[in-house]
Amino acid sequence: MHKLPAELRRDQIAVFVQEQSSASTEELGERFGVSLMTVWRDLTTLEEEGRVRRVRGGAARVERNESAEPLFDSKRVLNPTAKERIARYAAETFVTDGEILFMEAGTTVAAMVKYLAGHQHLTVIGNGLGTMNELARLVPAISVYCCGGMLRDVALTFVGPQAEDYFRNINATTCFLSATGITATEGITDPSPLEIQVKRAMAASADRVVFLLDSSKFGVRSLSRVVPLGDVDILITDSDAPADLVGVLRAQGIDVHIV
């Protein structure tokens, strides 16, 4: 039996489990021609991504309200007033004509797009369909590019080695990112390892890294660190952010803007 590439196999496992409601490790191993240990690793990865739920002896379908990561559309309604202020401030303060921008797929970053109208000679590069959909309204006034890769249904983002390599091989003046949480001890964290790898590639290829995090993200710790706090140049948040954590961030050398 011809063995599928690991990412494609995991994608098909996730679809199979969703369709069947549940599946045993033995069933998955036989169906996809891999060892039980490989199935175990695949299910671990898929659970971290919020695509299946590990159960005794196999995996079960994830109901949408069980997912570790909210859907893109549902995140739009979380703290919307603060997100809009942060997005507008970011676009009006940290974007200048002629720049090359990385804009990831978070809803706060996507909200920036409407405030880019009127800028000249911008190039914007992203990895999320939500942000791309907003940017499409500004074409051809600005140049828009999107990486390839595997599409995650939860966040509507392109991830995986193809997306990571894309961002490693191009450069930007400013990178705009968001995340699920931030704490003094763990720094900035997210639930999806695949998303994190793409964000790290973006940050490493940009001259300036700007995080957009509303106050609801403060004190929240997710699965894994996105980037060290020392790699963050600017962080924009709202006035409800806890003063003690803001002080810690500023002590780390981060330029924190409260709007």
MIDOSE-1310 file (N, C-alpha, C; in nm, 2 decimals, decimal comma, always signed):
residues 259
mhkl	+0,08/-0,12/+0,00/+0,00/+0,00/+0,00/+0,09/+0,13/+0,00; +0,06/+0,22/-0,09/+0,13/+0,34/-0,10/+0,10/+0,43/+0,03; +0,20/+0,47/+0,10/+0,18/+0,55/+0,22/+0,17/+0,70/+0,19; +0,08/+0,76/+0,25/+0,06/+0,91/+0,23/+0,16/+0,99/+0,30
pael	+0,19/+1,11/+0,26/+0,27/+1,20/+0,34/+0,20/+1,23/+0,47; +0,28/+1,25/+0,57/+0,23/+1,26/+0,71/+0,11/+1,36/+0,72; +0,13/+1,48/+0,66/+0,03/+1,59/+0,68/-0,10/+1,55/+0,61; -0,09/+1,49/+0,49/-0,21/+1,45/+0,42/-0,27/+1,33/+0,49
rrdq	-0,20/+1,24/+0,55/-0,25/+1,13/+0,62/-0,33/+1,18/+0,74; -0,27/+1,28/+0,82/-0,34/+1,33/+0,93/-0,47/+1,40/+0,89; -0,46/+1,47/+0,78/-0,58/+1,54/+0,73/-0,69/+1,44/+0,70; -0,66/+1,33/+0,64/-0,76/+1,23/+0,60/-0,81/+1,16/+0,73
iavf	-0,72/+1,14/+0,83/-0,77/+1,08/+0,95/-0,87/+1,17/+1,02; -0,84/+1,30/+1,02/-0,94/+1,39/+1,08/-1,07/+1,39/+1,01; -1,07/+1,39/+0,88/-1,20/+1,38/+0,81/-1,27/+1,25/+0,84; -1,20/+1,14/+0,84/-1,26/+1,01/+0,86/-1,32/+1,00/+1,00
vqeq	-1,25/+1,05/+1,10/-1,31/+1,05/+1,24/-1,43/+1,14/+1,25; -1,43/+1,26/+1,18/-1,54/+1,35/+1,18/-1,66/+1,28/+1,12; -1,64/+1,21/+1,01/-1,75/+1,14/+0,93/-1,81/+1,02/+1,01; -1,72/+0,95/+1,08/-1,76/+0,82/+1,15/-1,80/+0,85/+1,29
ssas	-1,78/+0,97/+1,35/-1,80/+1,00/+1,49/-1,69/+0,95/+1,58; -1,63/+0,83/+1,55/-1,52/+0,79/+1,63/-1,45/+0,68/+1,55; -1,33/+0,65/+1,59/-1,25/+0,54/+1,53/-1,14/+0,49/+1,62; -1,12/+0,36/+1,62/-1,01/+0,30/+1,70/-0,88/+0,32/+1,64
teel	-0,77/+0,31/+1,72/-0,64/+0,32/+1,67/-0,61/+0,20/+1,57; -0,66/+0,08/+1,60/-0,64/-0,03/+1,52/-0,71/-0,01/+1,38; -0,83/+0,04/+1,38/-0,90/+0,07/+1,26/-0,82/+0,17/+1,17; -0,77/+0,28/+1,24/-0,70/+0,38/+1,16/-0,57/+0,33/+1,11
gerf	-0,50/+0,24/+1,19/-0,37/+0,19/+1,15/-0,39/+0,10/+1,02; -0,50/+0,02/+1,03/-0,53/-0,07/+0,91/-0,57/+0,01/+0,79; -0,65/+0,11/+0,81/-0,71/+0,19/+0,70/-0,60/+0,26/+0,63; -0,50/+0,32/+0,71/-0,40/+0,41/+0,65/-0,26/+0,34/+0,64
gvsl	-0,25/+0,21/+0,67/-0,13/+0,14/+0,65/-0,01/+0,18/+0,73; -0,04/+0,22/+0,86/+0,07/+0,27/+0,94/+0,06/+0,20/+1,08; +0,17/+0,21/+1,15/+0,18/+0,14/+1,28/+0,09/+0,21/+1,39; +0,06/+0,14/+1,49/-0,02/+0,19/+1,60/+0,05/+0,31/+1,67
mtvw	+0,18/+0,31/+1,67/+0,26/+0,42/+1,73/+0,24/+0,54/+1,64; +0,24/+0,52/+1,51/+0,22/+0,64/+1,42/+0,08/+0,69/+1,43; -0,02/+0,61/+1,45/-0,15/+0,65/+1,47/-0,16/+0,73/+1,60; -0,10/+0,69/+1,70/-0,10/+0,76/+1,83/-0,04/+0,90/+1,82
rdlt	+0,08/+0,90/+1,74/+0,14/+1,04/+1,72/+0,05/+1,13/+1,64; -0,01/+1,07/+1,54/-0,10/+1,15/+1,45/-0,22/+1,20/+1,54; -0,28/+1,12/+1,62/-0,39/+1,16/+1,70/-0,35/+1,27/+1,80; -0,23/+1,25/+1,85/-0,18/+1,36/+1,95/-0,17/+1,49/+1,88
tlee	-0,12/+1,49/+1,76/-0,10/+1,62/+1,68/-0,24/+1,67/+1,65; -0,33/+1,59/+1,60/-0,47/+1,63/+1,57/-0,54/+1,69/+1,69; -0,52/+1,63/+1,80/-0,59/+1,68/+1,92/-0,54/+1,82/+1,96; -0,40/+1,83/+1,95/-0,34/+1,96/+1,98/-0,40/+2,07/+1,88
egrv	-0,43/+2,03/+1,76/-0,48/+2,13/+1,66/-0,63/+2,15/+1,68; -0,70/+2,07/+1,77/-0,84/+2,08/+1,79/-0,93/+2,02/+1,69; -0,87/+1,92/+1,62/-0,94/+1,85/+1,51/-1,00/+1,72/+1,55; -0,95/+1,65/+1,65/-1,01/+1,53/+1,70/-1,00/+1,54/+1,85
rrvr	-1,08/+1,45/+1,92/-1,07/+1,43/+2,06/-1,02/+1,29/+2,10; -0,91/+1,28/+2,17/-0,85/+1,15/+2,21/-0,95/+1,09/+2,31; -0,98/+0,96/+2,29/-1,05/+0,88/+2,38/-0,98/+0,75/+2,40; -1,02/+0,67/+2,50/-0,96/+0,54/+2,52/-0,97/+0,45/+2,40
ggaa	-0,85/+0,41/+2,35/-0,85/+0,32/+2,24/-0,86/+0,39/+2,10; -0,87/+0,52/+2,09/-0,88/+0,58/+1,96/-0,91/+0,73/+1,97; -1,00/+0,78/+1,88/-1,04/+0,92/+1,88/-1,18/+0,94/+1,84; -1,24/+1,05/+1,88/-1,38/+1,08/+1,86/-1,39/+1,22/+1,79
rver	-1,50/+1,24/+1,73/-1,52/+1,37/+1,66/-1,53/+1,48/+1,76; -1,47/+1,60/+1,73/-1,48/+1,72/+1,81/-1,60/+1,80/+1,77; -1,69/+1,81/+1,87/-1,80/+1,90/+1,84/-1,75/+2,04/+1,85; -1,81/+2,13/+1,77/-1,75/+2,27/+1,76/-1,74/+2,34/+1,89
nesa	-1,83/+2,31/+1,99/-1,81/+2,38/+2,12/-1,71/+2,32/+2,21; -1,64/+2,21/+2,16/-1,54/+2,15/+2,24/-1,40/+2,19/+2,19; -1,40/+2,25/+2,08/-1,27/+2,29/+2,02/-1,18/+2,37/+2,11; -1,05/+2,35/+2,11/-0,96/+2,43/+2,20/-0,94/+2,57/+2,14
eplf	-0,98/+2,59/+2,02/-0,96/+2,71/+1,95/-1,09/+2,76/+1,89; -1,14/+2,88/+1,92/-1,27/+2,93/+1,86/-1,25/+2,94/+1,71; -1,37/+2,92/+1,64/-1,37/+2,95/+1,49/-1,35/+3,09/+1,46; -1,30/+3,12/+1,34/-1,26/+3,26/+1,30/-1,38/+3,35/+1,32
dskr	-1,50/+3,31/+1,27/-1,61/+3,40/+1,28/-1,66/+3,42/+1,42; -1,65/+3,32/+1,51/-1,69/+3,34/+1,65/-1,59/+3,43/+1,72; -1,46/+3,44/+1,68/-1,37/+3,52/+1,75/-1,39/+3,67/+1,72; -1,46/+3,70/+1,61/-1,49/+3,84/+1,57/-1,57/+3,91/+1,68
vlnp	-1,66/+3,83/+1,75/-1,75/+3,90/+1,85/-1,69/+3,90/+1,99; -1,57/+3,86/+2,01/-1,51/+3,86/+2,14/-1,44/+3,99/+2,16; -1,48/+4,07/+2,25/-1,42/+4,20/+2,28/-1,41/+4,29/+2,16; -1,52/+4,31/+2,08/-1,50/+4,37/+1,95/-1,47/+4,52/+1,96
take	-1,51/+4,59/+2,06/-1,48/+4,74/+2,06/-1,33/+4,76/+2,08; -1,27/+4,69/+2,18/-1,13/+4,70/+2,20/-1,05/+4,65/+2,08; -1,09/+4,55/+2,01/-1,02/+4,50/+1,90/-1,02/+4,60/+1,79; -1,13/+4,67/+1,77/-1,14/+4,77/+1,66/-1,05/+4,89/+1,69
riar	-1,05/+4,93/+1,82/-0,96/+5,04/+1,85/-0,81/+5,01/+1,83; -0,78/+4,89/+1,87/-0,64/+4,84/+1,86/-0,60/+4,83/+1,71; -0,69/+4,77/+1,63/-0,67/+4,76/+1,49/-0,65/+4,89/+1,42; -0,74/+4,99/+1,45/-0,73/+5,12/+1,39/-0,60/+5,19/+1,43
yaae	-0,56/+5,18/+1,55/-0,44/+5,25/+1,60/-0,32/+5,18/+1,54; -0,32/+5,05/+1,52/-0,20/+4,98/+1,46/-0,18/+5,03/+1,31; -0,29/+5,04/+1,24/-0,29/+5,08/+1,10/-0,25/+5,22/+1,08; -0,30/+5,31/+1,17/-0,27/+5,45/+1,16/-0,14/+5,49/+1,21
tfvt	-0,08/+5,41/+1,30/+0,04/+5,45/+1,37/+0,17/+5,38/+1,32; +0,15/+5,26/+1,27/+0,26/+5,17/+1,24/+0,27/+5,13/+1,09; +0,19/+5,19/+1,01/+0,20/+5,16/+0,86/+0,23/+5,29/+0,79; +0,33/+5,28/+0,70/+0,36/+5,39/+0,61/+0,37/+5,35/+0,47
dgei	+0,35/+5,44/+0,38/+0,35/+5,41/+0,24/+0,48/+5,34/+0,20; +0,46/+5,24/+0,10/+0,58/+5,17/+0,05/+0,62/+5,05/+0,13; +0,56/+5,02/+0,24/+0,60/+4,91/+0,33/+0,56/+4,78/+0,27; +0,63/+4,67/+0,32/+0,60/+4,53/+0,30/+0,55/+4,48/+0,43
lfme	+0,43/+4,44/+0,44/+0,37/+4,39/+0,57/+0,34/+4,25/+0,57; +0,36/+4,18/+0,68/+0,31/+4,05/+0,70/+0,19/+4,07/+0,79; +0,07/+4,01/+0,76/-0,05/+4,02/+0,84/-0,10/+3,88/+0,86; -0,10/+3,83/+0,98/-0,15/+3,69/+1,00/-0,30/+3,69/+1,01
agtt	-0,35/+3,58/+1,06/-0,50/+3,55/+1,04/-0,59/+3,59/+1,15; -0,54/+3,65/+1,26/-0,62/+3,68/+1,37/-0,73/+3,79/+1,34; -0,84/+3,79/+1,41/-0,95/+3,88/+1,38/-0,91/+4,02/+1,40; -0,82/+4,05/+1,50/-0,78/+4,19/+1,53/-0,69/+4,24/+1,42
vaam	-0,60/+4,15/+1,37/-0,52/+4,19/+1,25/-0,61/+4,21/+1,13; -0,70/+4,12/+1,11/-0,79/+4,14/+0,99/-0,87/+4,27/+1,00; -0,90/+4,32/+1,12/-0,97/+4,44/+1,13/-0,89/+4,56/+1,09; -0,76/+4,55/+1,09/-0,67/+4,66/+1,04/-0,70/+4,70/+0,90
vkyl	-0,74/+4,60/+0,82/-0,73/+4,61/+0,67/-0,81/+4,74/+0,62; -0,93/+4,76/+0,68/-1,01/+4,87/+0,63/-0,94/+5,01/+0,65; -0,85/+5,01/+0,74/-0,78/+5,14/+0,77/-0,65/+5,15/+0,69; -0,62/+5,06/+0,60/-0,51/+5,07/+0,51/-0,55/+5,14/+0,38
aghq	-0,67/+5,16/+0,36/-0,72/+5,23/+0,24/-0,66/+5,37/+0,24; -0,61/+5,41/+0,12/-0,55/+5,54/+0,11/-0,39/+5,54/+0,11; -0,34/+5,43/+0,16/-0,19/+5,41/+0,16/-0,15/+5,38/+0,02; -0,03/+5,42/-0,01/+0,03/+5,40/-0,15/+0,14/+5,30/-0,14
hltv	+0,14/+5,22/-0,25/+0,25/+5,12/-0,27/+0,27/+5,02/-0,16; +0,17/+4,98/-0,10/+0,18/+4,88/+0,01/+0,18/+4,74/-0,05; +0,26/+4,65/+0,01/+0,26/+4,51/-0,03/+0,22/+4,44/+0,10; +0,11/+4,36/+0,10/+0,07/+4,29/+0,22/+0,07/+4,14/+0,19
igng	+0,13/+4,06/+0,28/+0,14/+3,92/+0,26/+0,08/+3,85/+0,38; +0,00/+3,75/+0,36/-0,07/+3,68/+0,47/-0,08/+3,53/+0,46; -0,15/+3,47/+0,56/-0,17/+3,33/+0,55/-0,31/+3,29/+0,59; -0,40/+3,39/+0,60/-0,54/+3,35/+0,64/-0,65/+3,40/+0,55
lgtm	-0,75/+3,32/+0,53/-0,85/+3,35/+0,43/-0,94/+3,47/+0,49; -0,95/+3,49/+0,62/-1,03/+3,60/+0,67/-0,96/+3,73/+0,64; -0,83/+3,74/+0,66/-0,75/+3,86/+0,62/-0,75/+3,88/+0,47; -0,73/+3,77/+0,40/-0,73/+3,78/+0,25/-0,86/+3,84/+0,20
nela	-0,97/+3,79/+0,25/-1,10/+3,84/+0,21/-1,12/+3,99/+0,23; -1,07/+4,04/+0,34/-1,07/+4,18/+0,37/-0,98/+4,26/+0,27; -0,86/+4,20/+0,25/-0,76/+4,27/+0,16/-0,81/+4,27/+0,02; -0,89/+4,17/-0,03/-0,93/+4,17/-0,16/-1,01/+4,29/-0,21
rlvp	-1,07/+4,36/-0,11/-1,14/+4,48/-0,14/-1,05/+4,60/-0,18; -0,92/+4,59/-0,14/-0,83/+4,70/-0,16/-0,75/+4,68/-0,29; -0,76/+4,56/-0,35/-0,68/+4,54/-0,48/-0,75/+4,61/-0,59; -0,68/+4,68/-0,68/-0,54/+4,67/-0,70/-0,46/+4,79/-0,64
aisv	-0,52/+4,86/-0,55/-0,46/+4,98/-0,49/-0,33/+4,93/-0,41; -0,34/+4,81/-0,35/-0,23/+4,76/-0,28/-0,20/+4,62/-0,34; -0,08/+4,57/-0,33/-0,04/+4,44/-0,38/-0,06/+4,34/-0,26; -0,13/+4,23/-0,29/-0,17/+4,13/-0,19/-0,12/+3,99/-0,23
yccg	-0,05/+3,92/-0,14/+0,00/+3,79/-0,17/-0,04/+3,70/-0,05; -0,06/+3,57/-0,08/-0,09/+3,47/+0,02/+0,00/+3,35/+0,00; +0,04/+3,29/+0,11/+0,12/+3,17/+0,11/+0,03/+3,05/+0,07; +0,09/+2,94/+0,04/+0,02/+2,81/+0,02/+0,03/+2,73/+0,15
gmlr	+0,00/+2,61/+0,14/+0,00/+2,52/+0,25/-0,12/+2,44/+0,28; -0,14/+2,38/+0,39/-0,26/+2,31/+0,43/-0,36/+2,41/+0,50; -0,48/+2,40/+0,46/-0,58/+2,49/+0,51/-0,64/+2,43/+0,64; -0,63/+2,50/+0,75/-0,69/+2,46/+0,88/-0,84/+2,51/+0,88
dval	-0,93/+2,42/+0,90/-1,07/+2,46/+0,90/-1,11/+2,55/+1,02; -1,04/+2,53/+1,13/-1,08/+2,60/+1,25/-1,05/+2,75/+1,24; -0,93/+2,79/+1,19/-0,89/+2,93/+1,18/-0,89/+2,98/+1,04; -0,92/+2,90/+0,94/-0,91/+2,94/+0,80/-0,77/+2,99/+0,77
tfvg	-0,67/+2,92/+0,81/-0,53/+2,96/+0,78/-0,46/+2,85/+0,71; -0,36/+2,90/+0,63/-0,26/+2,81/+0,57/-0,14/+2,78/+0,66; -0,11/+2,66/+0,68/-0,01/+2,62/+0,77/+0,08/+2,51/+0,71; +0,18/+2,46/+0,79/+0,26/+2,35/+0,74/+0,39/+2,40/+0,68
pqae	+0,48/+2,30/+0,64/+0,61/+2,34/+0,59/+0,61/+2,43/+0,47; +0,51/+2,42/+0,38/+0,51/+2,51/+0,26/+0,48/+2,65/+0,31; +0,39/+2,67/+0,40/+0,37/+2,81/+0,45/+0,49/+2,86/+0,52; +0,55/+2,78/+0,61/+0,67/+2,82/+0,68/+0,78/+2,86/+0,59
dyfr	+0,81/+2,78/+0,49/+0,92/+2,81/+0,40/+0,89/+2,94/+0,32; +0,77/+2,96/+0,29/+0,73/+3,08/+0,21/+0,78/+3,20/+0,29; +0,74/+3,21/+0,42/+0,78/+3,33/+0,49/+0,92/+3,33/+0,53; +0,99/+3,22/+0,54/+1,13/+3,22/+0,57/+1,21/+3,28/+0,45
nina	+1,16/+3,28/+0,33/+1,23/+3,32/+0,21/+1,19/+3,45/+0,16; +1,11/+3,53/+0,23/+1,08/+3,66/+0,19/+1,09/+3,75/+0,31; +1,10/+3,88/+0,29/+1,12/+3,98/+0,40/+1,01/+4,08/+0,40; +0,99/+4,14/+0,52/+0,89/+4,24/+0,55/+0,95/+4,35/+0,64
ttcf	+0,90/+4,47/+0,63/+0,94/+4,57/+0,72/+0,87/+4,56/+0,85; +0,74/+4,52/+0,85/+0,66/+4,51/+0,97/+0,57/+4,38/+0,97; +0,57/+4,31/+1,08/+0,49/+4,19/+1,09/+0,38/+4,21/+1,20; +0,26/+4,20/+1,17/+0,15/+4,22/+1,26/+0,09/+4,08/+1,30
lsat	+0,10/+4,05/+1,43/+0,05/+3,92/+1,48/-0,04/+3,94/+1,60; -0,12/+3,83/+1,62/-0,20/+3,82/+1,74/-0,18/+3,68/+1,80; -0,24/+3,66/+1,92/-0,23/+3,53/+1,98/-0,34/+3,51/+2,08; -0,35/+3,39/+2,14/-0,45/+3,35/+2,23/-0,43/+3,41/+2,37
gita	-0,31/+3,42/+2,42/-0,28/+3,46/+2,55/-0,14/+3,51/+2,58; -0,13/+3,58/+2,69/+0,00/+3,64/+2,73/+0,01/+3,64/+2,88; +0,12/+3,58/+2,94/+0,15/+3,59/+3,08/+0,29/+3,63/+3,10; +0,32/+3,67/+3,22/+0,46/+3,71/+3,25/+0,56/+3,60/+3,25
tegi	+0,51/+3,48/+3,28/+0,60/+3,36/+3,29/+0,62/+3,29/+3,16; +0,51/+3,27/+3,08/+0,51/+3,20/+2,96/+0,52/+3,28/+2,84; +0,50/+3,41/+2,85/+0,51/+3,50/+2,73/+0,38/+3,49/+2,65; +0,39/+3,50/+2,52/+0,28/+3,50/+2,43/+0,26/+3,35/+2,38
tdps	+0,14/+3,30/+2,39/+0,11/+3,16/+2,36/-0,01/+3,14/+2,27; -0,02/+3,03/+2,21/-0,12/+2,99/+2,11/-0,15/+2,84/+2,13; -0,27/+2,80/+2,09/-0,31/+2,65/+2,10/-0,26/+2,56/+1,99; -0,23/+2,61/+1,87/-0,19/+2,53/+1,76/-0,04/+2,53/+1,73
plei	+0,03/+2,42/+1,74/+0,17/+2,42/+1,70/+0,19/+2,46/+1,55; +0,10/+2,42/+1,47/+0,11/+2,45/+1,33/+0,11/+2,61/+1,30; +0,01/+2,67/+1,37/+0,00/+2,82/+1,36/+0,12/+2,88/+1,42; +0,17/+2,83/+1,53/+0,29/+2,89/+1,59/+0,41/+2,89/+1,50
qvkr	+0,43/+2,78/+1,43/+0,55/+2,77/+1,34/+0,54/+2,87/+1,23; +0,42/+2,90/+1,18/+0,41/+3,00/+1,07/+0,44/+3,14/+1,13; +0,38/+3,17/+1,25/+0,40/+3,30/+1,31/+0,55/+3,32/+1,34; +0,62/+3,22/+1,38/+0,76/+3,23/+1,41/+0,84/+3,26/+1,28
amaa	+0,80/+3,20/+1,17/+0,87/+3,23/+1,04/+0,84/+3,37/+1,00; +0,72/+3,42/+1,02/+0,69/+3,56/+0,99/+0,77/+3,65/+1,07; +0,77/+3,63/+1,20/+0,85/+3,72/+1,29/+1,00/+3,72/+1,26; +1,05/+3,61/+1,22/+1,20/+3,60/+1,20/+1,24/+3,67/+1,07
sadr	+1,14/+3,69/+0,98/+1,17/+3,75/+0,85/+1,13/+3,90/+0,84; +1,09/+3,96/+0,96/+1,04/+4,10/+0,96/+1,14/+4,18/+1,04; +1,15/+4,31/+1,00/+1,24/+4,40/+1,07/+1,18/+4,44/+1,20; +1,04/+4,44/+1,21/+0,97/+4,49/+1,33/+0,85/+4,40/+1,35
vvfl	+0,84/+4,35/+1,48/+0,73/+4,26/+1,51/+0,63/+4,33/+1,61; +0,50/+4,34/+1,56/+0,40/+4,41/+1,64/+0,29/+4,31/+1,67; +0,26/+4,30/+1,80/+0,15/+4,21/+1,85/+0,03/+4,30/+1,88; -0,09/+4,25/+1,84/-0,22/+4,31/+1,87/-0,29/+4,22/+1,97
ldss	-0,30/+4,26/+2,10/-0,36/+4,17/+2,20/-0,45/+4,25/+2,29; -0,58/+4,23/+2,28/-0,67/+4,30/+2,36/-0,66/+4,24/+2,51; -0,72/+4,31/+2,60/-0,70/+4,28/+2,74/-0,75/+4,14/+2,78; -0,84/+4,09/+2,71/-0,90/+3,96/+2,74/-0,79/+3,85/+2,73
kfgv	-0,68/+3,88/+2,65/-0,57/+3,78/+2,63/-0,48/+3,78/+2,75; -0,48/+3,88/+2,83/-0,38/+3,90/+2,94/-0,41/+3,80/+3,06; -0,31/+3,73/+3,10/-0,33/+3,63/+3,21/-0,37/+3,50/+3,15; -0,39/+3,48/+3,02/-0,43/+3,36/+2,96/-0,31/+3,28/+2,91
rsls	-0,30/+3,15/+2,95/-0,19/+3,07/+2,90/-0,24/+2,96/+2,81; -0,19/+2,95/+2,69/-0,23/+2,85/+2,60/-0,12/+2,74/+2,59; -0,12/+2,66/+2,49/-0,04/+2,54/+2,48/+0,11/+2,57/+2,47; +0,15/+2,66/+2,38/+0,29/+2,67/+2,35/+0,33/+2,82/+2,32
rvvp	+0,45/+2,86/+2,35/+0,50/+2,99/+2,33/+0,51/+3,02/+2,18; +0,47/+3,14/+2,14/+0,48/+3,18/+2,00/+0,62/+3,23/+1,97; +0,66/+3,33/+2,04/+0,80/+3,39/+2,03/+0,84/+3,43/+2,17; +0,97/+3,44/+2,20/+1,01/+3,50/+2,33/+0,97/+3,64/+2,33
lgdv	+0,95/+3,69/+2,45/+0,91/+3,83/+2,47/+1,02/+3,93/+2,42; +1,14/+3,88/+2,42/+1,25/+3,96/+2,37/+1,25/+3,99/+2,22; +1,17/+3,90/+2,15/+1,15/+3,92/+2,00/+1,04/+4,02/+1,96; +0,97/+4,06/+2,06/+0,85/+4,15/+2,04/+0,90/+4,30/+2,05
dili	+0,88/+4,37/+1,94/+0,91/+4,51/+1,94/+0,80/+4,60/+2,00; +0,68/+4,58/+1,96/+0,57/+4,66/+2,00/+0,45/+4,58/+2,03; +0,37/+4,61/+2,14/+0,25/+4,54/+2,17/+0,14/+4,65/+2,19; +0,03/+4,63/+2,13/-0,08/+4,72/+2,14/-0,20/+4,65/+2,21
tdsd	-0,25/+4,72/+2,31/-0,36/+4,66/+2,39/-0,46/+4,77/+2,43; -0,56/+4,74/+2,51/-0,66/+4,84/+2,55/-0,64/+4,87/+2,70; -0,71/+4,97/+2,75/-0,69/+5,02/+2,88/-0,73/+4,93/+2,99; -0,80/+4,82/+2,96/-0,83/+4,72/+3,07/-0,72/+4,62/+3,09
apad	-0,61/+4,63/+3,02/-0,50/+4,54/+3,04/-0,44/+4,56/+3,18; -0,41/+4,46/+3,26/-0,36/+4,47/+3,40/-0,22/+4,55/+3,40; -0,22/+4,65/+3,49/-0,10/+4,74/+3,49/+0,03/+4,66/+3,53; +0,01/+4,56/+3,62/+0,13/+4,49/+3,66/+0,20/+4,41/+3,55
lvgv	+0,11/+4,35/+3,46/+0,17/+4,27/+3,35/+0,22/+4,37/+3,24; +0,15/+4,48/+3,22/+0,21/+4,58/+3,13/+0,34/+4,63/+3,18; +0,36/+4,65/+3,31/+0,49/+4,69/+3,36/+0,60/+4,58/+3,33; +0,56/+4,46/+3,35/+0,66/+4,35/+3,32/+0,70/+4,35/+3,17
lraq	+0,61/+4,37/+3,09/+0,64/+4,38/+2,94/+0,73/+4,49/+2,91; +0,70/+4,61/+2,97/+0,79/+4,72/+2,94/+0,93/+4,70/+3,00; +0,94/+4,64/+3,11/+1,07/+4,60/+3,17/+1,15/+4,51/+3,08; +1,08/+4,43/+3,00/+1,14/+4,34/+2,90/+1,19/+4,42/+2,78
gidv	+1,16/+4,55/+2,77/+1,20/+4,62/+2,65/+1,09/+4,64/+2,54; +0,97/+4,59/+2,57/+0,86/+4,60/+2,47/+0,80/+4,74/+2,48; +0,78/+4,80/+2,37/+0,71/+4,93/+2,36/+0,56/+4,90/+2,36; +0,50/+4,92/+2,48/+0,36/+4,89/+2,50/+0,27/+5,01/+2,47
hiv	+0,17/+5,00/+2,38/+0,08/+5,11/+2,35/-0,06/+5,07/+2,40; -0,12/+5,16/+2,48/-0,25/+5,14/+2,54/-0,35/+5,23/+2,47; -0,45/+5,18/+2,41/-0,55/+5,26/+2,33/-0,69/+5,25/+2,39
